Amino acid sequence: MLKKTLSTLTANVAVFLFGLLQSVLIARALGPPSLGKYYLIVTATAVISGIANLGFNVSSSTLVAKDKSRSAALFTHSVLFSAIVGGIVLAAFHLGRGVLSQVLFKGVKDDLILLALLPVPLMVHASNWGALLVGLGEISFLNRYSVVTSFLSLAASAAALFAFGMGLKGLLYVLLAYNALLAVYGISVISKLRGSNRFRVDPALLKESANLGFVAHLGNIAHVLFHRMDYFIVNYFLGDKPLGYYGLATSIAEKIWMMVSPVYNVSFSRITGGSLAESTALVSKLARGLTFVLLVLSIALILSGRLVIRWVFGDPYLPAYLPMIILLPGVLFYGIHFFLGLFFIGQLQRPRVTTFISWIGLAISLPLYFGLIYGLGIHGAAIASSVTYSFIFLATFVQYSKVTGQRLRDVVVPRKREIRGLARELYDMVLLRGTGPGSRMADPASGSTEGERSK
């Protein structure tokens, strides 16, 4: 499993590096105030898209995996549903423009608010067709697609900001056009894989998709809200410049989740399909190993973070350092929580457990965000986020412990022999066997299950 994880990690690292470089270029070109607006706009797009999807991506992936002949109808539903979402979003903009500009987008002009909403149907469509590719087993293609599109997004951003000097609005227009082209490309890809250009609607299948996806989506709605509502509250109370600092702090701290994704993807089927005892042992072992890895990365960020921010992003962004440190404990615990959540959703088939905990987490987070941001600024936002993430982990662990009998130390305290074994395997695989183009690990999609995740 480690070999498969490292293989998948290769693609993740490439995407991470392109994304990091894009973040640096945007931060340096825009400065803290405009960067704050940028974070608010792209976050709004992500939040609205995540809620508006209604779980169709989850149901599409599951249904097409069981019966590939359903792909034509499922893809047709995705296109139509995305178009409907786009119409609803535009109508909401025109009807609620005053509320949007005074509350959620305080201090942001209407034309920029519109640029936050226009990509929503494109993002919903991209999520759905990506899920279809997962269900069709096109994981290798998806990994290559992620790497290539990450590079193209970087190139488009660099051209807009530095070659043409467009500024924030120009950057958003370029990214909107870029996402529209990807949507068109997605239609051609699915059509080719289906072997037919015929589109059709299946009312019975549409109803099945809605019922299956929405149950799992209820928990995701709460997750999307408590994960990113802090941006809107920071902007409302403090304005765009502090949001630029806080957005950068969260962006850096959450980069350590890059280590979680490939492990999650590779272990998905084993946690879901194994016996209860096997799944419990694997979840606890993975949680212990990731605790060690994420702790090492967190300590590295604490020690080097100030220099990294100064050298990479520039002195104006140094206020992001302390919020980043405050966020790290919660980010670490939430990274471990992913596997406990997968245990309930995949192994026990009890998604209501994680859904209930997510909604309790949202109920706790909102008063924390409002009170602490109002009183302590962006440091209060970081405290509220870290506390919320830690609560989600602890609440999920309590339920996990009731089912499995595992103690807290069984999940978060690394064992020396496991650390030594991990180090030996990494040394053998990376230094002795190699990971270059001529090695057995050259294919970054080897054995991955990219996209099969509940979060």
N, C-alpha and C positions, 0 to 999 in steps of 0.2 A: 504494500500500500504506500510505503514511503516513496518508492520509485515513481509510482503514478502521481503522487502528490507533487514531487519535484518537477515532473514533466509538465503538469498543469501550471505550476508556479512560473515556468519559463515565460509563458504567454502573459501571465498576470504581471510579471516584472516589466515586460515591454510596455504594456498598457499603463502601468504605474509610472514609468519613467516619462512617457509621452505626456501623460496627464500632469505630472509634476512640473515639467518644463512649460506646459501651457499655462499652469497656474502662476508660475514665476513671471512669464512674459506679460500676462494680463495684470498682475499686481504691480509690476514695475511701470507699465504703460499708463495705468489708470490712476494710481495713488489711492490712499485709504478711503476718501469719501466716495469716489466713483466705484471703487471696488466693493464698498458696502452696498451700493445700489445694484451692482452686478450680482452679488451673492443673493440679495433679496429677490431679484427677478428670476434667476435660474432655480432658486429654491422654490419659489411659487410655482414655476412650471412643473418641477418634480413632485411637489405635494399634490397639486391639483390633478396631475396625470395619474399619480399613484392611487388617489381616491376614486377618480372617474373611471378607472379601468374595471372596477367591480369584480375583479377576480377572473376575468375572461382569459387572461394569460395562463393562469394555473389550470383552468378547466380545459383550455385548448391543448396544452401540452399533454395532459393526462388522457384525453379522449382520442387524440390522434395517435398516441403511442399504442392504444389498444386496437385501433382500427384505422390504418393509414388511408383507406378509401374515403374517410371523412374530411380529409384535408381541404378539398375544394370548397365544401360548404363552410367549414370553420374559417377559412381564409376570407370567404365572401362576407361572413358575419363580422369579421374583424374590420374589414374596409368600411362596411355600412355603419357599424357601431362607432368607429372613429369619426366618421363624417357627422353623425348625430351629436357626438360629444362636442365637436367643433362648433356646431350650430348653437348648442346650449351655452357654451362658454362665451361666445360672442354676444348672445342675447343677454347673458348675465352681466357682461361688461357694460353694455349700453343702459341696462336698467339700473344697475347698482354702482355706476361710476363714482358717484359722490361718496358712498360708504367705502369703496375700495381705496380711493385716494386719501381719505381722511383717517382710515383705520389700518388696514392691512398694508397699504403702500404709502404710508404717511411721508410726505415730502418728495414723492415720485410723480413726475408728470404723466399725463394720460397716455402720451404716445409710447412711453416706456412700459406702462402697465399693459398696453395692448400687445407689446412685444413679449411680455411674459405669458400672455394667454394664447397667442396664435400658435406656438409650438405644441400646445397640449394635445390636439388630436394626432399630430405626427408622432409624439412620444407614446401615446396609447397604442397607435398602430405598430410602432417599432417593437414595443413590448410583446404584443400579441404574435407578430410574425416570428420574432425570436423564439417565443415559446413553441410555436409550431415546428420550428427547426429542431428544437430539443426533442420534441415528440417523434419527429421523423428520423432521429438518430444522427443528425448532421452536426455533431459536436466539433469535429475537426474543422469544418467550415466556419462554425461560429467563433472558434478561437482565432482563426486567421482573420476573420472579419473584424473582430474586436481590435486586433493589433493594427490592421490597416486603417480602420476608421479613426482610431485614436491618433494615428500619425496625421491623417488628413485634417482632422479637427485642429490639431496643433498648427499645421501649415496654414489653414484658413484664418485662424486667429492671428498668427504672426503677420500674414499679409494685410489683414484689415487694420491692425494697430500700428505696424511699423512701415510697411511698404506704402500704404495709402493714407495713414494717419487719420483713420475714421473716428476714433474715440469710442465711447461706450455704445452709443446708438448705432454706429456703423458696424461694430462688432456683433451686436445682437441681430442686425439685418443679415449679415453674412452667415451667422450660425443658423438663422431661420431658413435661409435658402439652402444651406448645407443639409439640414434635416429633411427638407422637402425632397431633395435629390435622393437621399437615402430611402425615403418612403417609396419613391418610384422604383428604385433599385430592388427594394424588398418585394414589390409586386412581381417583378420579372424573375427573381430568384425562386419564389414559391411556385410560380407558374411553370418554370422549368423542372423543378423537382416533382411536381404533380404530374408532369408529362402532358398537361392539357391547359389551354387558356380559358376553359369554360368555367364560368362562375355560376353558383346556384345557391339558393336559400333553402334550408331545411328547418321548418318551424319546430319540429319535435326535438331536433338536435340543439337548436337555439335555446329552448326551454331547459334542456338537460344541462347545457353549458352554464346558463345563468344560475341554476340551483346549486350545481357543484361548486362553481367558483365563488359565489357570494358567501357561503358558509366560511370558507377559509379566508375570505377577504375581510371579514369583520375585524379580525385581530390585526390585519395589516393596516386598516384605517387608523386604529389607535396608535400603532407603531409609527406610521408616517407623521401623525400629528405631534406626538410627544418628542419625536426625534428632531423635528425642525421648526416647531412653533416658536422656539426661542429666538430665531432670527427676526420674526415679525414683532415680537415683544421688545427685543433690543432696539429695533429701528423705531418703534413707536415711542419709547421713553427716551432713548439716547440719540437717535439720529443715525445717518449713514456712515459717518467716520468711525465711531465706536464699533458699528457692525462690521466694518472692514477689518478691524483688529480681531474681533471675536470670530468672524467667519474664517479668517486665516488660522486662528488657534484651533478651531474644530477640524479644519481641513488637515492640518499637520498631525494632530493627535489621532484622528481616525485612520490615518495612513497605515497604522500597525495592523488594521483589519485585513490588509493585503495577505497576511500570513494565514488568516482564518479561511478565506474563500476556497483555496485549492484543497485543503484538508476536508472541508465540509463536502465539496463536490465528490471527492474520491470515496469518502466514507459513507455517503448517503445511502447507497444500496445495502451496505453491510449493516448499518444501524437499523434500517427499515426492515430488511428481510431476514435477519438472523433471529435466533431464539432470544427470549427475554434475558437469559443469563449472559449470552454472548454480547448482546447489544449493550447491556449495563456495563460489562467489563470494558468494552471498547469505548463507550462514551466517557467513562471515568478516566481511562488511560489517556484519551485524546485531550480531555479537559486539563489533566495534570501537565501533559507535555506542552500544551499551548499556554498554560499559566506561566511556565518557565520561559518560553520564547517571548511572549508578550511582555513579561516583566523585564527581560533583558533589553528589549527594544525600548520600553518606557524609560528605563534608567539611562540608556544611551541618549534618548531625546532630552531628558532632564539635564544631562551633563553638557550636551552639545547644542541644545536648542537655541540658546541666545546667539551663539556664533553662527549657526545655520541661518537663523532669521536675518541677522545683520549682513552676512555675506551673500546670501541667495536673494532675499527679498529687499533688503536695504534697511538702513537705520529707522526710517519712518514707521516701520512695522514692529519695532521692538516691544511696544505695549501688548503684543499678542503672546509674549513668552509666558507670563504668569498664568493667564487663563488656560493656556495649553497644559501646563503642569497640573492645574486643578482638575482638568478634564481626564487626565490619564488613568486614575484609578477606576473611574466609571467605565471608560472605554475598554479597559482590560477585562473587567468583570462581564461586560456585555458581550465581548468577544467569546467568552467561555459559555455564556448563556445560549448561544446559537445551537450548541450541541445538545444541551438539555431540552431545548424546545423541540429539536428534531426528534428526540426520543419520544416525546408525547405525541407529536403529529405523525411520525412515520412508524414507529414501533408499536405504540399503544393505540393509534388511530383515535386520539382524544384531543383534537384541535381546540376544543372548548376550554381546556385548561390554560393554554397559552393565550387564547383570546381574552379570557377573563382577566388574567394577570396584566395583559397589555392595557386594557381599559382602566384597571385600577391604577396602573402606572401613569396613564394620562391624567386621571383625576388628581393624583398627587402632584404631578409636574406643573400643572397650570398655576395653582396658588404659589408654588415655590418660585416659578419664573417671574410672576408678577411682583411678588414681595421682594425677592432678592435682587432682581434687576433694578427695581425702583430704588432700593436702598443701597446696593453695592455695585451697581453698574455691570460691566461685562464680567467682573469677577463673580458677582452674584449669579449671573447666567451660567457660568462654568460650574459653580457649586451645585446649582439646581440640576443641571444636566448630569453631573457625576452622581449625585444622590439618586436621581431617577433611574439611571442605568444600573446602579448597584442594587436598588430595590428590586428591579425586574429580575436580576440574577438571583438574589436571595429568595424571592418568592417562588421562582421556578425551582430552585434547589430544594426548598422545603417540600414541595410536591414530589420531586424526584426522590428525595430521601424516604418519603412515606411509602413509595412504591417499591423501591429497591433496597432500602436499609443502608444505603451508602451514607457515610459521614462527610462533613465538610472537608476534612483533611484528605479524604479519598478522592476529592474532586480538584482541590486547589493546591495541594502540597506535592510538588514533584518528588519523585523517588530517584535516589542517586543512580541506581542500576539502569533506570530508564534513560536518564540523561546521558550516562556513559554509552549506552547502547545506541542512542540517537546520534551521538557524536561519531561513533565508529562507523555507523551506516552512512552518514553524510560524507565522512572522509573517504570511505571506499567508493561511493557512487560518484562523488564530484571530482576527487583527485586521481583515483585509480582508473575508473572506467571512462570518465570524461562525460561532458554534456554538450559537446560541440556537434556540428552538422553531421559528422560521421559516426556518431555514437548511437546506441539504441534508444537514447532519450531525446533524440533530435525532434521528434514529433510532439509538440506541446499539448496536443489533445489526447495523447495516449491514455486511454482508460478513464478520461474525465467524464463527469456528468454535469457539465456547466449548465447553469440555469435551473437545475432541479432543486429549488430551495423554497422554503416557506416564507422567507423574509423578503 
